């Protein structure tokens, strides 16, 4: 018991020595973090390199780039450089990683009928970046793989990149119910700010629901491990009411 306590205390000393503070514009709170914004960007670059090796990346369509940048300009962290990539694959899915990287599958693009829907989906992914949801998730995971002494060393950025490359899998980026609902709300809000119709988010959810009902064995990835679709629709509707009131 005493040995475990001393090990825990030893690790905490290193953690707090390497801690920085970051004002989260989404939660509007100062948070203690092991990773500064630069570290976050370094993590994103390292993960992006791995994704480009592991997946079939195709040239980003002008439509995706244009809508993505419009959303990025009105989000809560417009200072980041946002990169939009398209992955060739049948999955109805999109995801983002720390530092400003957003990925959309061709399978999802084929199901989208309007720019409004795409704007809301990209907005959802950018919302995760703005709230640093991925950083929080990766931070919890990477702490188990990075020796505490590295956290305050001069080779910090290099160590982070190597560790991320070693431990990262898309399964790490599974967010909580609260994080997903917040990303839905922010996604609709960012789309609205950029001049798109936030109702696109609701239309997209109804579309996914029909796909699931027709073939229960095929659950769109965008719905897997996420809150119930009805809860997501209700949440977005409430957000839209507030937007229209303003």
C-alpha positions as CSV (number, residue, x, y, z in Angstrom):
1,X,0.0,0.0,0.0
2,X,2.8,2.4,1.0
3,X,4.8,1.5,-2.1
4,X,1.8,2.2,-4.4
5,X,1.2,5.5,-2.6
6,X,4.9,6.6,-3.1
7,X,4.8,5.6,-6.8
8,X,1.6,7.5,-7.3
9,X,3.0,10.6,-5.5
10,X,6.2,10.4,-7.6
11,X,4.3,10.4,-10.8
12,X,2.1,13.3,-9.7
13,X,5.2,15.4,-9.0
14,X,6.3,14.9,-12.6
15,X,2.8,15.5,-14.0
16,X,2.3,18.8,-12.2
17,X,5.8,20.0,-13.0
18,X,4.9,19.5,-16.7
19,X,1.4,20.9,-16.5
20,X,0.3,23.9,-18.4
21,X,-3.0,25.7,-18.3
22,X,-5.3,26.1,-21.3
23,X,-8.5,28.3,-21.5
24,X,-11.1,26.1,-23.1
25,X,-13.3,28.4,-25.2
26,X,-16.1,25.7,-25.3
27,X,-16.4,25.1,-21.5
28,X,-15.1,28.6,-20.7
29,X,-12.9,27.2,-18.0
30,X,-9.1,27.1,-17.4
31,X,-8.0,23.5,-17.4
32,X,-4.7,21.9,-16.3
33,X,-3.2,19.9,-19.2
34,X,0.0,18.1,-19.9
35,X,-0.1,19.3,-23.4
36,X,0.1,22.8,-24.6
37,X,-1.6,23.9,-27.9
38,X,1.8,23.3,-29.6
39,X,1.9,19.8,-28.2
40,X,-1.7,19.3,-29.4
41,X,-0.7,20.3,-32.9
42,X,2.4,18.0,-32.7
43,X,0.1,15.1,-31.7
44,X,-2.2,15.9,-34.6
45,X,0.7,15.9,-37.1
46,X,2.0,12.6,-35.8
47,X,-1.4,11.0,-36.0
48,X,-2.1,12.4,-39.4
49,X,1.1,10.9,-40.8
50,X,0.0,7.5,-39.4
51,X,-3.5,7.9,-40.9
52,X,-2.1,8.7,-44.3
53,X,-0.1,5.5,-44.1
54,X,-2.9,3.3,-42.9
55,X,-5.8,4.6,-45.0
56,X,-6.5,5.4,-48.7
57,X,-6.5,9.2,-48.8
58,X,-7.9,10.8,-52.0
59,X,-7.7,14.4,-53.1
60,X,-10.0,16.6,-51.0
61,X,-12.9,17.8,-53.2
62,X,-13.3,21.6,-53.5
63,X,-16.7,21.3,-51.9
64,X,-15.4,19.7,-48.7
65,X,-12.5,22.1,-48.4
66,X,-14.7,25.2,-49.0
67,X,-17.3,24.2,-46.5
68,X,-14.7,23.1,-44.0
69,X,-12.8,26.4,-44.1
70,X,-16.0,28.4,-43.7
71,X,-16.9,26.4,-40.6
72,X,-13.3,26.7,-39.3
73,X,-13.5,30.5,-39.6
74,X,-16.5,30.8,-37.2
75,X,-15.7,28.0,-34.7
76,X,-14.4,28.6,-31.2
77,X,-10.8,28.1,-32.1
78,X,-10.3,29.8,-35.5
79,X,-6.6,30.3,-34.8
80,X,-5.8,26.7,-35.6
81,X,-4.9,25.6,-39.1
82,X,-7.5,23.1,-40.2
83,X,-6.8,20.3,-42.6
84,X,-9.6,18.4,-44.3
85,X,-8.9,14.9,-45.8
86,X,-11.2,12.4,-47.5
87,X,-10.7,8.6,-46.9
88,X,-11.9,6.2,-49.5
89,X,-14.1,3.7,-47.8
90,X,-17.7,2.5,-47.6
91,X,-18.1,3.5,-43.9
92,X,-20.7,6.2,-43.2
93,X,-18.3,8.0,-40.9
94,X,-16.3,11.1,-40.1
95,X,-13.8,11.8,-37.3
96,X,-11.3,14.4,-36.2
97,X,-8.1,14.4,-34.3
98,X,-6.3,17.0,-32.1
99,X,-4.6,20.0,-33.8
100,X,-7.2,20.7,-36.5
101,X,-7.4,17.6,-38.7
102,X,-10.8,16.4,-40.0
103,X,-11.5,13.2,-42.0
104,X,-14.6,12.3,-44.0
105,X,-15.2,8.9,-45.6
106,X,-16.4,8.7,-49.2
107,X,-19.2,6.4,-47.9
108,X,-20.6,9.3,-45.9
109,X,-20.2,11.8,-48.7
110,X,-22.4,9.5,-50.9
111,X,-25.2,9.7,-48.4
112,X,-25.2,13.5,-48.2
113,X,-27.7,15.5,-50.3
114,X,-26.9,19.0,-49.3
115,X,-24.1,21.4,-48.2
116,X,-26.1,22.0,-45.1
117,X,-25.7,18.4,-44.0
118,X,-22.0,18.4,-44.8
119,X,-21.5,21.7,-42.9
120,X,-23.2,20.2,-39.8
121,X,-21.1,17.0,-39.9
122,X,-17.9,18.9,-40.3
123,X,-19.0,21.3,-37.6
124,X,-19.6,18.3,-35.3
125,X,-16.0,17.1,-35.9
126,X,-14.5,20.6,-35.5
127,X,-16.5,20.9,-32.2
128,X,-14.5,18.0,-30.8
129,X,-11.3,19.8,-31.7
130,X,-12.5,23.1,-30.1
131,X,-13.4,21.3,-26.9
132,X,-10.2,19.3,-26.9
133,X,-12.1,16.1,-26.5
134,X,-9.5,14.2,-28.4
135,X,-6.7,15.7,-26.3
136,X,-8.4,14.6,-23.1
137,X,-8.9,11.1,-24.4
138,X,-5.4,10.7,-25.8
139,X,-3.9,12.3,-22.7
140,X,-5.5,9.6,-20.5
141,X,-4.3,6.9,-22.9
142,X,-0.8,8.2,-23.5
143,X,0.1,8.7,-19.8
144,X,0.3,4.9,-19.6
145,X,2.9,4.8,-22.4
146,X,5.1,7.9,-21.8
147,X,7.6,7.7,-18.9
148,X,7.0,10.5,-16.5
149,X,10.5,11.8,-16.9
150,X,9.8,12.6,-20.6
151,X,6.9,14.9,-19.8
152,X,9.3,17.8,-18.8
153,X,12.3,17.0,-21.0
154,X,13.8,19.0,-23.8
155,X,12.7,16.3,-26.3
156,X,9.1,16.6,-25.3
157,X,7.6,17.2,-28.8
158,X,9.6,14.3,-30.3
159,X,8.6,12.0,-27.4
160,X,4.9,12.9,-27.9
161,X,5.0,12.2,-31.6
162,X,6.7,8.8,-31.2
163,X,4.4,7.8,-28.4
164,X,1.2,8.9,-30.3
165,X,2.3,7.0,-33.4
166,X,2.8,3.9,-31.2
167,X,-0.4,3.9,-29.3
168,X,-3.0,5.6,-31.4
169,X,-6.0,3.8,-32.9
170,X,-9.4,5.2,-33.8
171,X,-10.9,3.2,-31.0
172,X,-9.3,5.6,-28.6
173,X,-11.5,8.4,-29.9
174,X,-14.8,7.2,-28.4
175,X,-16.4,10.1,-26.7
176,X,-18.9,10.3,-23.8
177,X,-22.6,10.9,-24.3
178,X,-22.2,14.4,-23.1
179,X,-19.3,15.2,-25.4
180,X,-21.2,13.8,-28.4
181,X,-24.4,15.8,-27.7
182,X,-22.3,18.9,-27.2
183,X,-20.5,18.3,-30.5
184,X,-23.9,18.0,-32.2
185,X,-25.1,21.3,-30.7
186,X,-21.9,23.1,-31.6
187,X,-21.9,21.5,-35.1
188,X,-25.3,23.0,-35.8
189,X,-24.3,26.3,-34.3
190,X,-21.1,26.6,-36.3
191,X,-23.0,25.7,-39.5
192,X,-25.5,28.4,-38.7
193,X,-22.8,31.0,-38.1
194,X,-21.3,30.1,-41.5
195,X,-24.5,30.7,-43.3
196,X,-25.8,27.1,-43.5
197,X,-29.1,25.7,-42.4
198,X,-28.6,23.8,-39.0
199,X,-31.7,21.7,-39.9
200,X,-29.2,19.8,-42.1
201,X,-28.0,17.9,-38.9
202,X,-31.6,16.7,-38.2
203,X,-32.1,15.6,-41.8
204,X,-28.8,13.6,-41.7
205,X,-29.8,11.9,-38.5
206,X,-33.2,10.9,-39.9
207,X,-31.4,9.5,-42.9
208,X,-29.1,7.4,-40.8
209,X,-32.0,6.2,-38.8
210,X,-33.8,4.9,-42.0
211,X,-30.6,3.1,-43.1
212,X,-30.4,1.4,-39.7
213,X,-34.1,0.4,-39.8
214,X,-33.9,-1.1,-43.3
215,X,-30.9,-3.2,-42.3
216,X,-30.3,-3.5,-38.5
217,X,-27.1,-5.4,-39.3
218,X,-25.6,-2.3,-40.9
219,X,-25.3,0.4,-38.3
220,X,-23.8,3.6,-39.7
221,X,-20.5,4.2,-37.9
222,X,-21.6,7.7,-37.2
223,X,-24.2,6.2,-34.8
224,X,-22.1,3.5,-33.2
225,X,-21.2,4.1,-29.5
226,X,-23.1,7.4,-29.8
227,X,-26.2,8.6,-27.9
228,X,-29.5,7.3,-29.1
229,X,-30.4,9.0,-32.4
230,X,-33.7,10.3,-31.0
231,X,-31.8,12.0,-28.1
232,X,-29.5,13.6,-30.6
233,X,-32.3,14.9,-32.8
234,X,-34.1,16.3,-29.7
235,X,-30.9,18.0,-28.6
236,X,-30.2,19.6,-32.0
237,X,-33.8,20.8,-32.2
238,X,-33.5,22.6,-28.9
239,X,-30.2,24.1,-30.1
240,X,-31.8,25.4,-33.3
241,X,-34.7,27.0,-31.3
242,X,-32.1,29.0,-29.3
243,X,-30.3,30.0,-32.5
244,X,-33.5,31.3,-34.1
245,X,-34.4,33.2,-30.9
246,X,-31.2,35.1,-31.1
